[in-house]
Amino acid sequence: MELPMSESKKPKESMTDRETYNTVSDTVTGVNIRWRDNLFQGVGILVFVLIGALVGFFLASPGYGLGVAAIGGFLGLVAGFFVTGIILMIYRAVQHARGKHD
């Protein structure tokens, strides 16, 4: 009679090719091909650009509204890129720590 295998002695399932690619692209280098991540980052950057442009427009001196709005939009683009990237980085690190490599 065999004893059932304990949880720690079960053989690990091997990762699929996609899970391997996602792990390498998230932890080392590569292009993120998850459409939800890309959609999140695109929408987040758009929101930052709009907020930056609006803030720049309303804080500008009279006659300089559109120029300062363009600068604010560019600063929003840069800020949005970094903020959404950092959010995705933390989210994916937590997911990998949990063993979810989708």
C-alpha positions in Angstrom: 0.0 0.0 0.0 1.4 3.4 -1.0 1.0 6.5 1.0 -0.4 9.5 -0.8 2.2 12.1 -1.8 2.5 15.1 0.4 2.0 18.5 -1.0 5.7 19.2 -1.0 6.6 16.0 -2.8 4.3 16.4 -5.8 6.3 16.8 -9.0 6.2 20.4 -10.3 4.4 21.0 -13.6 6.7 22.3 -16.2 6.0 25.8 -17.6 4.6 26.3 -21.1 6.6 28.1 -23.7 4.4 31.2 -23.2 4.9 31.2 -19.4 8.6 30.8 -19.9 8.7 33.8 -22.3 6.5 35.9 -19.9 8.8 35.1 -17.0 12.0 36.0 -19.0 10.4 39.2 -20.4 9.2 40.3 -17.0 12.4 39.6 -15.1 15.3 39.9 -17.5 14.5 41.6 -20.8 12.0 41.4 -23.6 8.7 42.8 -25.0 5.6 42.4 -23.0 3.0 40.8 -25.2 0.1 40.8 -22.8 -2.6 42.9 -24.3 -4.2 43.8 -21.0 -0.9 45.2 -19.7 -0.4 47.2 -22.9 -4.0 48.5 -22.7 -3.5 49.5 -19.1 -0.3 51.4 -19.9 -1.7 53.1 -23.0 -4.8 54.3 -21.2 -2.8 55.4 -18.2 -0.4 57.4 -20.3 -3.3 59.0 -22.2 -4.8 60.1 -18.8 -1.4 61.5 -17.7 -1.0 63.4 -21.0 -4.4 65.0 -20.8 -3.9 66.0 -17.1 -0.5 67.4 -17.9 -1.8 69.4 -20.9 -4.8 70.8 -18.9 -2.6 71.8 -16.0 -0.1 73.4 -18.3 -2.9 75.3 -20.1 -4.5 76.6 -17.0 -1.3 77.6 -15.3 0.1 79.4 -18.3 0.3 83.1 -18.6 -2.1 84.7 -21.1 -1.0 84.2 -24.7 1.2 81.1 -23.9 -1.6 78.6 -23.2 -1.0 76.2 -26.1 2.8 76.1 -25.8 2.7 75.5 -22.1 0.0 72.9 -22.6 2.2 71.0 -25.1 5.0 71.0 -22.5 2.6 69.9 -19.8 1.4 67.1 -22.1 5.0 66.0 -22.8 5.7 65.9 -19.1 2.5 64.0 -18.5 3.7 61.5 -21.2 7.0 60.9 -19.4 5.4 60.7 -15.9 2.7 58.4 -17.2 5.2 56.1 -18.8 7.2 55.8 -15.6 4.2 55.5 -13.2 2.3 52.9 -15.2 5.6 51.0 -15.8 6.4 50.9 -12.1 2.8 49.8 -11.3 3.1 47.0 -13.9 6.5 46.0 -12.6 5.3 45.6 -9.0 2.1 43.8 -10.1 4.0 41.3 -12.3 6.6 40.7 -9.5 3.8 39.8 -7.1 2.2 37.6 -9.7 5.5 35.7 -10.3 6.1 35.3 -6.6 2.6 33.6 -6.4 3.6 31.3 -9.2 1.2 32.8 -11.8 3.1 33.3 -15.0 0.2 33.4 -17.4 
